[in-house]
Amino acid sequence: MQRRAEKKTPQETTLVESEEAVFDLLESLLQEVDEKQPTKVETAVESKQEQQTDQQVELLVEPEADVQPELQTEQQTDNVKIFEQLPLEMQERLILQATEELKIKNSLPEWVEHTIPCLLVDVEGVEVAVPLILLSGISTWDQETMPMPTQPDWHLGVIEYRDENVVIVDTARLIMPEKITQSADERRENHASHFLRVGQNLALSCNAIIETISLKQDEVRWRITRKARPWAVGILIERLSVLLDTEELLKEINTK
């Protein structure tokens, strides 16, 4: 006897739609990164000997700071000779790699350093990394908000925080608008558990504080061009988390 398919409850349907929205966000960001991001060094180098040659060529691009000018010039000359002896195909690959790496370096926000301390938070099922340097406060959301009339849906109201009035921003509605179907009143009533103070009088809502981590630049797949979603500067390679630039998100808020 053929078994009849079970009908999903409204709650199950909403959960599936939410998971699909999260997947779509990450998939679109990863696709943008894959289209723009250069391949790793190993795709251009196929043997240990070639890897050693790569290291010698890199000295031409980034010489050691403490090397004397005369030795530095001599070293660069030697590296140019080594580079010119490489097969033409490898020269082209290395030039392309260096060009793409320079594009990434020039596209990074000013706050990016060699190591980036970040706070990992949950925003409606999406793990988001927020650089600590961009935060001015972290708190539990344990008080009622005062709704303000004629405000956009992402505006969840005002609370008092450290003797100041702070606007709570619906982070999920800003970064994943297709996922949020509830009204602002419903989102306000069943609000997130924490908020992150950013800017002068704004705070981003989040569902949970996960942990703090320290990122290195090569642990992020950077988005070179960010015409769409400029606040998403990259994806954490190991965790598939979104690296959030709150300064860009604030710019987007100011245009809404």
VOVO-8832 format. One line per field, with one value per residue: residue number from 1; residue in three letters; x, y, z of N, C-alpha, C, O in turn. Coordinates in pm, whole numbers. Layout:
<rodos>
k <- NUM; ...
r <- Ala; ...
nu <- X; ...
nv <- Y; ...
nw <- Z; ...
cau <- X; ...
cav <- Y; ...
caw <- Z; ...
cu <- X; ...
cv <- Y; ...
cw <- Z; ...
ou <- X; ...
ov <- Y; ...
ow <- Z; ...
</rodos>
This chain:
<rodos>
k <- 1; 2; 3; 4; 5; 6; 7; 8; 9; 10; 11; 12; 13; 14; 15; 16; 17; 18; 19; 20; 21; 22; 23; 24; 25; 26; 27; 28; 29; 30; 31; 32; 33; 34; 35; 36; 37; 38; 39; 40; 41; 42; 43; 44; 45; 46; 47; 48; 49; 50; 51; 52; 53; 54; 55; 56; 57; 58; 59; 60; 61; 62; 63; 64; 65; 66; 67; 68; 69; 70; 71; 72; 73; 74; 75; 76; 77; 78; 79; 80; 81; 82; 83; 84; 85; 86; 87; 88; 89; 90; 91; 92; 93; 94; 95; 96; 97; 98; 99; 100; 101; 102; 103; 104; 105; 106; 107; 108; 109; 110; 111; 112; 113; 114; 115; 116; 117; 118; 119; 120; 121; 122; 123; 124; 125; 126; 127; 128; 129; 130; 131; 132; 133; 134; 135; 136; 137; 138; 139; 140; 141; 142; 143; 144; 145; 146; 147; 148; 149; 150; 151; 152; 153; 154; 155; 156; 157; 158; 159; 160; 161; 162; 163; 164; 165; 166; 167; 168; 169; 170; 171; 172; 173; 174; 175; 176; 177; 178; 179; 180; 181; 182; 183; 184; 185; 186; 187; 188; 189; 190; 191; 192; 193; 194; 195; 196; 197; 198; 199; 200; 201; 202; 203; 204; 205; 206; 207; 208; 209; 210; 211; 212; 213; 214; 215; 216; 217; 218; 219; 220; 221; 222; 223; 224; 225; 226; 227; 228; 229; 230; 231; 232; 233; 234; 235; 236; 237; 238; 239; 240; 241; 242; 243; 244; 245; 246; 247; 248; 249; 250; 251; 252; 253; 254; 255; 256
r <- Met; Gln; Arg; Arg; Ala; Glu; Lys; Lys; Thr; Pro; Gln; Glu; Thr; Thr; Leu; Val; Glu; Ser; Glu; Glu; Ala; Val; Phe; Asp; Leu; Leu; Glu; Ser; Leu; Leu; Gln; Glu; Val; Asp; Glu; Lys; Gln; Pro; Thr; Lys; Val; Glu; Thr; Ala; Val; Glu; Ser; Lys; Gln; Glu; Gln; Gln; Thr; Asp; Gln; Gln; Val; Glu; Leu; Leu; Val; Glu; Pro; Glu; Ala; Asp; Val; Gln; Pro; Glu; Leu; Gln; Thr; Glu; Gln; Gln; Thr; Asp; Asn; Val; Lys; Ile; Phe; Glu; Gln; Leu; Pro; Leu; Glu; Met; Gln; Glu; Arg; Leu; Ile; Leu; Gln; Ala; Thr; Glu; Glu; Leu; Lys; Ile; Lys; Asn; Ser; Leu; Pro; Glu; Trp; Val; Glu; His; Thr; Ile; Pro; Cys; Leu; Leu; Val; Asp; Val; Glu; Gly; Val; Glu; Val; Ala; Val; Pro; Leu; Ile; Leu; Leu; Ser; Gly; Ile; Ser; Thr; Trp; Asp; Gln; Glu; Thr; Met; Pro; Met; Pro; Thr; Gln; Pro; Asp; Trp; His; Leu; Gly; Val; Ile; Glu; Tyr; Arg; Asp; Glu; Asn; Val; Val; Ile; Val; Asp; Thr; Ala; Arg; Leu; Ile; Met; Pro; Glu; Lys; Ile; Thr; Gln; Ser; Ala; Asp; Glu; Arg; Arg; Glu; Asn; His; Ala; Ser; His; Phe; Leu; Arg; Val; Gly; Gln; Asn; Leu; Ala; Leu; Ser; Cys; Asn; Ala; Ile; Ile; Glu; Thr; Ile; Ser; Leu; Lys; Gln; Asp; Glu; Val; Arg; Trp; Arg; Ile; Thr; Arg; Lys; Ala; Arg; Pro; Trp; Ala; Val; Gly; Ile; Leu; Ile; Glu; Arg; Leu; Ser; Val; Leu; Leu; Asp; Thr; Glu; Glu; Leu; Leu; Lys; Glu; Ile; Asn; Thr; Lys
nu <- 85; 57; 221; 89; 204; 321; 172; 323; 346; 253; 461; 678; 701; 773; 1023; 1169; 1168; 1314; 1565; 1632; 1657; 1879; 2072; 2066; 2169; 2438; 2524; 2509; 2695; 2929; 2948; 2999; 3250; 3398; 3398; 3553; 3778; 4125; 4292; 4453; 4805; 4896; 4765; 4896; 5149; 5328; 5514; 5769; 6006; 5914; 5764; 5964; 6084; 5874; 5879; 6117; 6056; 5856; 6002; 6080; 5854; 5779; 6016; 6235; 6209; 6427; 6651; 6952; 6969; 7149; 7195; 6935; 6866; 7041; 6944; 6687; 6753; 6867; 6640; 6476; 6617; 6589; 6314; 6280; 6384; 6196; 5935; 5722; 5447; 5427; 5525; 5320; 5109; 5201; 5221; 4953; 4848; 4980; 4876; 4601; 4611; 4700; 4480; 4292; 4415; 4403; 4131; 4042; 3880; 3966; 3998; 4100; 4351; 4657; 4586; 4253; 4050; 3740; 3386; 3173; 2843; 2498; 2260; 1951; 2002; 2219; 2565; 2756; 3041; 3171; 3389; 3569; 3674; 3492; 3282; 3105; 2984; 2823; 2534; 2273; 1938; 1703; 1488; 1189; 1116; 1062; 834; 853; 666; 594; 831; 1078; 1058; 1283; 1345; 1323; 1254; 1319; 1553; 1679; 2016; 2299; 2246; 2166; 1961; 1898; 1864; 1721; 1815; 1681; 1868; 1862; 1655; 1771; 2000; 1903; 1644; 1452; 1402; 1262; 939; 760; 584; 702; 606; 558; 818; 930; 796; 862; 1148; 1507; 1785; 2012; 2205; 2425; 2618; 2665; 2798; 2673; 2418; 2294; 2205; 2269; 2059; 2084; 2066; 2214; 2518; 2814; 3107; 3438; 3689; 4010; 4102; 4303; 4423; 4441; 4256; 4016; 3789; 3798; 3580; 3625; 3500; 3220; 2956; 2696; 2547; 2749; 2827; 2904; 3203; 3353; 3398; 3437; 3665; 3687; 3454; 3241; 3118; 2974; 3162; 3112; 3092; 3026; 3029; 2973; 2718; 2584; 2597; 2423; 2187; 2145; 2065; 1816
nv <- -119; 219; 478; 771; 1099; 1294; 1589; 1900; 2097; 2444; 2556; 2387; 2431; 2702; 2681; 2532; 2712; 2917; 2796; 2756; 3019; 3103; 2933; 3023; 3283; 3239; 3084; 3263; 3457; 3303; 3228; 3475; 3525; 3308; 3369; 3597; 3560; 3485; 3182; 2952; 2941; 2686; 2601; 2719; 2625; 2332; 2157; 2081; 2213; 2424; 2560; 2655; 2831; 3013; 3132; 3269; 3451; 3596; 3754; 3959; 4109; 4174; 4274; 4216; 4434; 4507; 4477; 4597; 4875; 4838; 4560; 4482; 4575; 4421; 4169; 4183; 4206; 3955; 3800; 3882; 3776; 3503; 3482; 3541; 3314; 3125; 2911; 3050; 3021; 2978; 3222; 3393; 3297; 3354; 3633; 3697; 3599; 3764; 4010; 3978; 3935; 4182; 4337; 4239; 4320; 4599; 4637; 4588; 4677; 4961; 4882; 4629; 4418; 4227; 4024; 3966; 4029; 3890; 3880; 3612; 3567; 3462; 3507; 3462; 3192; 3217; 3227; 3492; 3694; 3955; 4220; 4308; 4560; 4727; 4743; 4890; 4804; 4527; 4350; 4185; 4159; 4253; 4411; 4603; 4752; 5082; 5150; 5345; 5573; 5561; 5444; 5247; 4887; 4758; 4896; 4845; 4977; 5183; 5167; 5217; 5246; 5240; 5497; 5625; 5674; 5417; 5286; 4984; 4765; 4552; 4311; 4077; 4132; 4326; 4205; 3967; 4002; 3856; 3641; 3713; 3723; 3811; 4083; 4409; 4458; 4197; 4097; 4258; 4184; 3912; 3912; 3911; 3780; 3927; 4231; 4431; 4708; 4961; 5230; 5561; 5569; 5325; 4976; 4640; 4365; 4026; 3665; 3500; 3491; 3354; 3296; 3439; 3498; 3490; 3605; 3537; 3703; 3529; 3341; 3411; 3434; 3676; 3926; 4087; 4284; 4467; 4546; 4458; 4382; 4522; 4517; 4260; 4146; 3922; 3560; 3332; 3080; 2823; 2803; 2891; 3135; 3463; 3754; 4052; 4390; 4644; 4916; 4956; 4849; 5035; 5254; 5165; 5156; 5427; 5509; 5412
nw <- 0; -89; 80; 212; 167; 439; 560; 600; 896; 965; 1117; 1058; 786; 781; 906; 719; 504; 620; 658; 392; 308; 455; 345; 80; 110; 199; -15; -232; -154; -143; -409; -532; -420; -519; -791; -803; -641; -639; -734; -507; -414; -464; -692; -895; -873; -903; -802; -557; -614; -770; -581; -413; -588; -616; -361; -378; -579; -451; -280; -438; -460; -195; -18; 263; 544; 699; 548; 405; 175; -48; -52; -81; -337; -491; -430; -539; -808; -856; -811; -1020; -1235; -1180; -1205; -1477; -1590; -1554; -1688; -1941; -1904; -1628; -1536; -1618; -1462; -1203; -1213; -1252; -1012; -823; -898; -844; -568; -486; -557; -373; -132; -159; -152; 101; 410; 623; 886; 886; 994; 1039; 1220; 1324; 1575; 1658; 1727; 1742; 1646; 1649; 1402; 1343; 1271; 1102; 1119; 1222; 1199; 1381; 1380; 1669; 1701; 1589; 1760; 2034; 2256; 2423; 2502; 2693; 2581; 2762; 2823; 2760; 2444; 2321; 2085; 1787; 1595; 1237; 1142; 963; 892; 995; 1219; 1546; 1774; 2070; 2336; 2670; 2729; 2914; 3010; 2781; 2490; 2270; 1947; 1850; 1605; 1360; 1274; 1115; 936; 780; 661; 559; 419; 279; 437; 666; 768; 955; 1112; 1221; 1477; 1570; 1563; 1752; 1982; 2012; 2054; 1977; 2174; 2244; 2194; 1991; 2038; 1809; 1616; 1697; 1821; 1776; 1778; 1702; 1667; 1785; 1799; 1964; 2154; 2050; 2055; 2103; 1860; 1695; 1394; 1105; 812; 592; 653; 565; 299; 89; -43; -335; -498; -390; -463; -432; -121; 50; 313; 374; 394; 355; 373; 635; 606; 734; 887; 741; 795; 792; 749; 897; 815; 1008; 972; 702; 702; 858; 688; 492; 639; 682; 434; 400
cau <- 0; 138; 210; 58; 303; 273; 162; 402; 277; 302; 590; 780; 717; 850; 1160; 1232; 1189; 1422; 1690; 1661; 1701; 2017; 2155; 2074; 2259; 2575; 2557; 2531; 2821; 3037; 2958; 3068; 3390; 3461; 3415; 3652; 3895; 4227; 4319; 4563; 4937; 4920; 4712; 4994; 5277; 5298; 5621; 5842; 6102; 5842; 5727; 6082; 6098; 5772; 5925; 6219; 5988; 5783; 6095; 6083; 5735; 5779; 6148; 6242; 6223; 6553; 6762; 7015; 6928; 7237; 7166; 6799; 6870; 7109; 6852; 6582; 6810; 6876; 6505; 6429; 6683; 6523; 6179; 6290; 6420; 6079; 5852; 5633; 5316; 5436; 5538; 5187; 5029; 5250; 5183; 4809; 4827; 5024; 4781; 4477; 4638; 4707; 4342; 4231; 4474; 4353; 3987; 4009; 3848; 4079; 4014; 4160; 4492; 4703; 4492; 4127; 3966; 3598; 3282; 3082; 2706; 2397; 2153; 1848; 2059; 2342; 2676; 2813; 3160; 3174; 3517; 3552; 3712; 3376; 3177; 3125; 2912; 2749; 2443; 2151; 1819; 1610; 1392; 1097; 1153; 957; 817; 844; 577; 642; 968; 1086; 1041; 1404; 1353; 1246; 1221; 1427; 1572; 1781; 2137; 2405; 2192; 2143; 1859; 1960; 1770; 1749; 1802; 1654; 1980; 1822; 1573; 1860; 2092; 1827; 1505; 1361; 1377; 1176; 801; 680; 579; 793; 547; 584; 961; 957; 740; 944; 1275; 1631; 1830; 2124; 2231; 2562; 2618; 2749; 2763; 2647; 2294; 2232; 2246; 2226; 2005; 2134; 1996; 2302; 2662; 2876; 3241; 3532; 3796; 4109; 4117; 4412; 4371; 4430; 4146; 3894; 3776; 3757; 3506; 3700; 3400; 3106; 2847; 2581; 2582; 2883; 2858; 2962; 3337; 3414; 3347; 3536; 3682; 3664; 3323; 3138; 3050; 2982; 3236; 3025; 3146; 2914; 3033; 2899; 2577; 2531; 2575; 2301; 2075; 2124; 2003; 1682
cav <- 0; 340; 564; 909; 1195; 1372; 1732; 1978; 2199; 2580; 2580; 2314; 2500; 2824; 2642; 2495; 2835; 2991; 2728; 2783; 3159; 3106; 2867; 3111; 3394; 3191; 3039; 3380; 3519; 3215; 3236; 3600; 3509; 3214; 3434; 3704; 3524; 3411; 3048; 2946; 2927; 2550; 2579; 2770; 2561; 2190; 2076; 2145; 2305; 2544; 2632; 2729; 2943; 3110; 3205; 3363; 3556; 3679; 3851; 4072; 4189; 4222; 4254; 4234; 4575; 4536; 4452; 4721; 4909; 4780; 4417; 4467; 4592; 4304; 4056; 4201; 4175; 3809; 3744; 3908; 3678; 3375; 3490; 3538; 3179; 3038; 2896; 3164; 2992; 3000; 3366; 3453; 3259; 3427; 3773; 3704; 3580; 3884; 4117; 3954; 3956; 4327; 4384; 4206; 4406; 4736; 4642; 4559; 4794; 5016; 4816; 4496; 4404; 4089; 3944; 4039; 3975; 3898; 3819; 3531; 3573; 3396; 3593; 3379; 3071; 3248; 3265; 3617; 3740; 4101; 4266; 4374; 4700; 4803; 4738; 4974; 4746; 4402; 4338; 4107; 4240; 4207; 4516; 4635; 4865; 5180; 5165; 5481; 5574; 5590; 5396; 5128; 4760; 4716; 4977; 4772; 5061; 5248; 5127; 5295; 5167; 5324; 5634; 5681; 5609; 5342; 5223; 4844; 4735; 4412; 4275; 3975; 4192; 4402; 4122; 3859; 4049; 3755; 3539; 3765; 3743; 3871; 4229; 4469; 4437; 4058; 4085; 4331; 4107; 3791; 3968; 3838; 3779; 4018; 4334; 4481; 4853; 5009; 5368; 5649; 5539; 5208; 4846; 4531; 4250; 3893; 3562; 3438; 3517; 3222; 3301; 3532; 3430; 3578; 3565; 3584; 3745; 3417; 3255; 3473; 3445; 3815; 3969; 4200; 4387; 4449; 4633; 4404; 4345; 4572; 4487; 4126; 4165; 3794; 3438; 3258; 2957; 2703; 2800; 2943; 3245; 3591; 3860; 4169; 4525; 4721; 5052; 4951; 4826; 5164; 5336; 5116; 5200; 5571; 5533; 5352
caw <- 0; -99; 197; 178; 220; 553; 536; 696; 975; 933; 1182; 983; 658; 808; 936; 593; 428; 685; 626; 251; 298; 505; 244; -36; 142; 197; -150; -318; -115; -184; -554; -563; -383; -612; -920; -795; -562; -713; -684; -412; -473; -509; -825; -990; -848; -908; -748; -448; -674; -812; -459; -370; -682; -577; -244; -423; -654; -357; -223; -530; -434; -57; 43; 408; 579; 765; 456; 361; 37; -148; -58; -130; -483; -545; -415; -638; -939; -863; -822; -1156; -1321; -1154; -1262; -1623; -1631; -1538; -1808; -1964; -1845; -1484; -1517; -1632; -1345; -1086; -1229; -1227; -869; -752; -930; -771; -426; -466; -561; -244; -30; -177; -131; 240; 494; 698; 1016; 869; 1027; 1017; 1298; 1341; 1683; 1619; 1808; 1662; 1695; 1567; 1355; 1281; 1212; 1027; 1206; 1174; 1271; 1389; 1436; 1799; 1692; 1542; 1862; 2153; 2368; 2403; 2616; 2678; 2553; 2865; 2854; 2652; 2359; 2296; 1940; 1735; 1478; 1101; 1123; 877; 963; 1066; 1342; 1646; 1888; 2145; 2475; 2742; 2749; 2969; 3022; 2649; 2409; 2162; 1854; 1822; 1463; 1326; 1187; 1017; 830; 693; 582; 496; 419; 226; 539; 772; 723; 1062; 1118; 1319; 1610; 1609; 1588; 1876; 2093; 2024; 2008; 1996; 2314; 2268; 2093; 1981; 2020; 1699; 1587; 1811; 1894; 1715; 1827; 1614; 1740; 1749; 1874; 2063; 2149; 2039; 2114; 2039; 1788; 1634; 1254; 1022; 682; 499; 695; 512; 153; 77; -161; -391; -530; -299; -504; -360; 17; 83; 454; 381; 336; 325; 435; 710; 530; 812; 952; 650; 862; 721; 819; 884; 833; 1062; 917; 575; 734; 904; 568; 428; 722; 662; 304; 397
cu <- 89; 113; 188; 158; 242; 276; 238; 315; 328; 438; 703; 807; 801; 996; 1235; 1263; 1304; 1558; 1730; 1713; 1845; 2112; 2174; 2171; 2404; 2617; 2588; 2662; 2940; 3058; 3031; 3217; 3462; 3488; 3529; 3783; 3998; 4244; 4439; 4695; 4955; 4861; 4807; 5129; 5255; 5409; 5692; 5942; 6035; 5799; 5845; 6106; 5998; 5819; 6032; 6157; 5915; 5874; 6103; 5967; 5739; 5915; 6143; 6275; 6362; 6675; 6819; 6982; 7014; 7209; 7028; 6795; 6933; 7017; 6739; 6631; 6821; 6738; 6446; 6489; 6618; 6386; 6183; 6326; 6303; 6008; 5752; 5498; 5317; 5451; 5401; 5100; 5070; 5214; 5034; 4779; 4864; 4928; 4652; 4496; 4645; 4567; 4272; 4282; 4418; 4204; 3947; 3975; 3969; 4104; 4080; 4309; 4531; 4617; 4370; 4047; 3818; 3509; 3190; 2944; 2616; 2289; 2055; 1908; 2184; 2449; 2747; 2932; 3166; 3308; 3495; 3585; 3595; 3263; 3210; 3048; 2838; 2660; 2330; 2034; 1709; 1511; 1305; 1149; 1033; 943; 801; 757; 652; 789; 969; 1081; 1165; 1422; 1262; 1212; 1345; 1432; 1674; 1899; 2249; 2367; 2176; 2030; 1924; 1852; 1813; 1717; 1777; 1759; 1939; 1741; 1659; 1944; 2022; 1680; 1406; 1325; 1274; 1037; 714; 684; 678; 739; 573; 731; 999; 910; 823; 1086; 1394; 1682; 1939; 2125; 2375; 2557; 2717; 2708; 2733; 2524; 2220; 2287; 2188; 2177; 2071; 2072; 2082; 2445; 2731; 3012; 3321; 3643; 3894; 4138; 4248; 4356; 4352; 4324; 4011; 3900; 3714; 3679; 3572; 3606; 3276; 2994; 2716; 2628; 2722; 2924; 2918; 3098; 3405; 3346; 3461; 3547; 3643; 3520; 3209; 3051; 3069; 3060; 3165; 3101; 3031; 2913; 2956; 2751; 2512; 2507; 2447; 2178; 2043; 2060; 1861; 1579
cv <- 124; 432; 708; 1003; 1277; 1520; 1807; 2078; 2336; 2609; 2512; 2382; 2625; 2792; 2607; 2618; 2916; 2930; 2754; 2925; 3173; 3047; 2958; 3227; 3350; 3149; 3157; 3448; 3435; 3219; 3362; 3588; 3419; 3278; 3534; 3660; 3450; 3273; 3053; 2922; 2787; 2522; 2629; 2701; 2413; 2102; 2153; 2245; 2434; 2626; 2713; 2850; 3052; 3196; 3307; 3480; 3650; 3785; 3976; 4166; 4252; 4195; 4279; 4380; 4607; 4509; 4586; 4747; 4842; 4631; 4392; 4476; 4471; 4181; 4064; 4167; 4025; 3746; 3766; 3807; 3541; 3372; 3476; 3399; 3082; 3022; 3011; 3143; 3019; 3149; 3433; 3422; 3339; 3576; 3791; 3691; 3705; 4000; 4101; 3976; 4105; 4388; 4359; 4301; 4547; 4748; 4623; 4687; 4838; 4941; 4678; 4502; 4259; 3990; 4029; 3973; 3997; 3834; 3742; 3533; 3497; 3496; 3507; 3260; 3093; 3291; 3386; 3655; 3892; 4143; 4344; 4522; 4788; 4807; 4830; 4920; 4619; 4383; 4241; 4203; 4193; 4315; 4546; 4754; 4957; 5198; 5311; 5479; 5608; 5552; 5274; 5000; 4716; 4791; 4912; 4854; 5112; 5191; 5221; 5204; 5261; 5472; 5703; 5606; 5546; 5276; 5078; 4816; 4586; 4368; 4178; 4035; 4273; 4311; 4006; 3897; 3944; 3649; 3584; 3796; 3808; 4023; 4279; 4449; 4295; 4037; 4152; 4249; 3982; 3824; 3876; 3856; 3880; 4130; 4382; 4630; 4891; 5153; 5447; 5609; 5421; 5080; 4738; 4413; 4122; 3791; 3494; 3487; 3381; 3219; 3412; 3451; 3536; 3526; 3615; 3615; 3628; 3316; 3306; 3471; 3582; 3838; 4095; 4314; 4361; 4547; 4589; 4357; 4393; 4544; 4347; 4129; 4033; 3680; 3371; 3118; 2834; 2691; 2839; 3048; 3372; 3690; 3992; 4298; 4614; 4864; 5058; 4928; 4955; 5258; 5295; 5159; 5346; 5604; 5481; 5449
cw <- 0; 19; 154; 244; 332; 520; 643; 769; 934; 994; 1105; 849; 674; 833; 808; 510; 486; 652; 481; 233; 345; 402; 123; -12; 132; 56; -242; -284; -160; -335; -597; -533; -482; -747; -918; -732; -647; -654; -592; -486; -531; -646; -932; -979; -831; -853; -638; -503; -715; -692; -407; -460; -650; -462; -284; -498; -560; -294; -310; -503; -296; 6; 192; 441; 633; 675; 410; 214; -69; -166; -115; -281; -550; -541; -517; -778; -959; -882; -961; -1252; -1305; -1220; -1414; -1675; -1618; -1671; -1819; -1898; -1695; -1453; -1521; -1511; -1222; -1093; -1201; -1078; -790; -776; -851; -621; -394; -469; -428; -136; -37; -149; 15; 316; 576; 828; 1006; 900; 1007; 1095; 1329; 1454; 1648; 1724; 1714; 1726; 1599; 1531; 1276; 1206; 1129; 1126; 1145; 1262; 1264; 1450; 1565; 1792; 1649; 1644; 1978; 2272; 2327; 2525; 2586; 2656; 2647; 2907; 2733; 2572; 2341; 2145; 1901; 1609; 1349; 1080; 1031; 959; 1040; 1198; 1447; 1769; 1960; 2286; 2538; 2773; 2792; 2965; 2887; 2579; 2286; 2078; 1830; 1675; 1444; 1224; 1077; 904; 731; 604; 512; 489; 369; 329; 642; 717; 830; 1053; 1222; 1461; 1659; 1641; 1719; 1996; 2118; 1980; 2038; 2139; 2346; 2165; 2104; 1952; 1910; 1670; 1714; 1890; 1833; 1776; 1736; 1697; 1693; 1844; 1979; 2042; 2149; 2107; 2047; 1974; 1736; 1493; 1196; 884; 586; 541; 646; 359; 126; -52; -215; -425; -447; -336; -439; -223; 55; 226; 471; 314; 302; 398; 510; 651; 610; 862; 859; 720; 780; 807; 791; 910; 879; 1009; 785; 600; 782; 786; 497; 506; 695; 528; 296; 454
ou <- 183; -2; 260; 191; 128; 371; 221; 222; 435; 521; 810; 922; 889; 1085; 1350; 1371; 1382; 1653; 1848; 1803; 1925; 2217; 2285; 2247; 2485; 2730; 2682; 2734; 3040; 3171; 3115; 3300; 3573; 3587; 3596; 3889; 3960; 4215; 4518; 4697; 5020; 4904; 4800; 5214; 5171; 5396; 5678; 5962; 6091; 5798; 5828; 6144; 6031; 5802; 6036; 6200; 5909; 5828; 6130; 5978; 5706; 5927; 6059; 6358; 6411; 6789; 6744; 6968; 6962; 7199; 7005; 6728; 6885; 7012; 6701; 6559; 6788; 6722; 6374; 6420; 6595; 6348; 6100; 6302; 6311; 6017; 5704; 5440; 5222; 5396; 5369; 5026; 4985; 5180; 4994; 4695; 4790; 4901; 4600; 4407; 4602; 4538; 4201; 4204; 4389; 4154; 3830; 4033; 4063; 4217; 4111; 4383; 4451; 4580; 4381; 3982; 3777; 3552; 3136; 2929; 2651; 2232; 2074; 1870; 2249; 2428; 2793; 2924; 3166; 3338; 3412; 3530; 3598; 3159; 3326; 3046; 2797; 2706; 2295; 2033; 1632; 1456; 1342; 1215; 918; 1031; 742; 775; 756; 862; 868; 1097; 1154; 1505; 1140; 1147; 1458; 1328; 1746; 1883; 2289; 2444; 2172; 2007; 1995; 1758; 1928; 1605; 1845; 1742; 1976; 1757; 1625; 1958; 2075; 1598; 1290; 1229; 1206; 1020; 605; 774; 731; 816; 605; 765; 1090; 977; 851; 1137; 1384; 1628; 1957; 2056; 2438; 2499; 2835; 2594; 2765; 2525; 2097; 2402; 2071; 2248; 2111; 2029; 2030; 2487; 2708; 3031; 3278; 3687; 3863; 4191; 4298; 4253; 4257; 4305; 3906; 4002; 3593; 3707; 3575; 3629; 3231; 2943; 2636; 2736; 2807; 3043; 2979; 3108; 3503; 3251; 3570; 3447; 3571; 3469; 3093; 2929; 3168; 3029; 3158; 3165; 2948; 2807; 2884; 2666; 2396; 2409; 2372; 2076; 1926; 2007; 1792; 1460
ov <- 134; 459; 760; 987; 1322; 1570; 1782; 2136; 2345; 2676; 2569; 2389; 2653; 2865; 2647; 2629; 2976; 3001; 2771; 2949; 3244; 3103; 2968; 3264; 3414; 3174; 3152; 3492; 3488; 3214; 3359; 3636; 3450; 3247; 3555; 3714; 3360; 3250; 3147; 2887; 2770; 2428; 2586; 2717; 2372; 1979; 2274; 2351; 2542; 2749; 2826; 2957; 3171; 3318; 3418; 3594; 3771; 3893; 4085; 4288; 4369; 4097; 4354; 4442; 4719; 4517; 4678; 4653; 4795; 4582; 4294; 4396; 4424; 4102; 3962; 4105; 3973; 3652; 3680; 3757; 3470; 3273; 3407; 3369; 2969; 3109; 3062; 3237; 3074; 3198; 3518; 3508; 3385; 3637; 3886; 3763; 3748; 4078; 4199; 4030; 4148; 4480; 4445; 4355; 4608; 4858; 4640; 4792; 4760; 4937; 4618; 4579; 4177; 3885; 4148; 3871; 4108; 3746; 3798; 3505; 3471; 3562; 3481; 3231; 2997; 3381; 3381; 3648; 3951; 4104; 4435; 4601; 4909; 4869; 4847; 4983; 4604; 4398; 4218; 4315; 4103; 4309; 4518; 4844; 4913; 5257; 5391; 5391; 5673; 5621; 5204; 5003; 4645; 4752; 4922; 4803; 5089; 5170; 5293; 5099; 5350; 5558; 5826; 5488; 5612; 5216; 5053; 4840; 4503; 4386; 4194; 3995; 4286; 4338; 3953; 3828; 3943; 3574; 3499; 3882; 3856; 4082; 4202; 4427; 4275; 3967; 4108; 4246; 3948; 3770; 3779; 3936; 3917; 4125; 4374; 4672; 4858; 5192; 5402; 5613; 5416; 5076; 4745; 4367; 4109; 3824; 3435; 3518; 3301; 3147; 3470; 3349; 3655; 3417; 3722; 3560; 3628; 3215; 3252; 3502; 3600; 3778; 4198; 4428; 4247; 4620; 4672; 4299; 4311; 4547; 4320; 4118; 4032; 3699; 3355; 3045; 2748; 2580; 2822; 3049; 3387; 3709; 4038; 4314; 4655; 4926; 5154; 4981; 4982; 5332; 5380; 5195; 5384; 5714; 5504; 5416
ow <- 78; 55; 69; 361; 324; 460; 762; 712; 874; 933; 1087; 804; 593; 787; 789; 453; 412; 621; 451; 152; 284; 374; 70; -102; 64; 13; -321; -374; -209; -384; -688; -610; -525; -812; -1020; -765; -722; -537; -597; -604; -634; -712; -1047; -1066; -752; -858; -626; -444; -697; -699; -362; -413; -656; -463; -230; -483; -585; -260; -261; -520; -281; 80; 241; 374; 617; 721; 378; 137; -170; -278; -187; -347; -653; -635; -575; -856; -1066; -960; -1014; -1341; -1403; -1283; -1473; -1792; -1667; -1758; -1718; -1842; -1640; -1354; -1438; -1463; -1146; -992; -1134; -1025; -702; -685; -797; -554; -287; -392; -377; -57; 65; -124; 49; 290; 596; 877; 1108; 840; 962; 1043; 1358; 1431; 1614; 1800; 1619; 1845; 1483; 1619; 1158; 1092; 1090; 1206; 1031; 1385; 1156; 1563; 1571; 1869; 1669; 1618; 2016; 2378; 2213; 2638; 2470; 2708; 2613; 3017; 2619; 2625; 2345; 2082; 1975; 1524; 1350; 1008; 1022; 1081; 1140; 1280; 1438; 1861; 1918; 2349; 2469; 2835; 2717; 2922; 2880; 2607; 2210; 2132; 1793; 1629; 1505; 1103; 961; 788; 614; 484; 414; 549; 411; 311; 701; 631; 799; 995; 1302; 1554; 1776; 1737; 1789; 2100; 2233; 1881; 2112; 2215; 2462; 2063; 2209; 1852; 1916; 1698; 1825; 2013; 1837; 1821; 1698; 1787; 1577; 1954; 2073; 1931; 2240; 2205; 1948; 2026; 1734; 1476; 1234; 844; 508; 474; 680; 299; 138; -155; -148; -385; -434; -251; -397; -210; 88; 258; 575; 192; 228; 474; 455; 645; 559; 877; 894; 706; 708; 925; 677; 1013; 798; 1001; 760; 527; 750; 784; 449; 447; 687; 509; 197; 460
</rodos>
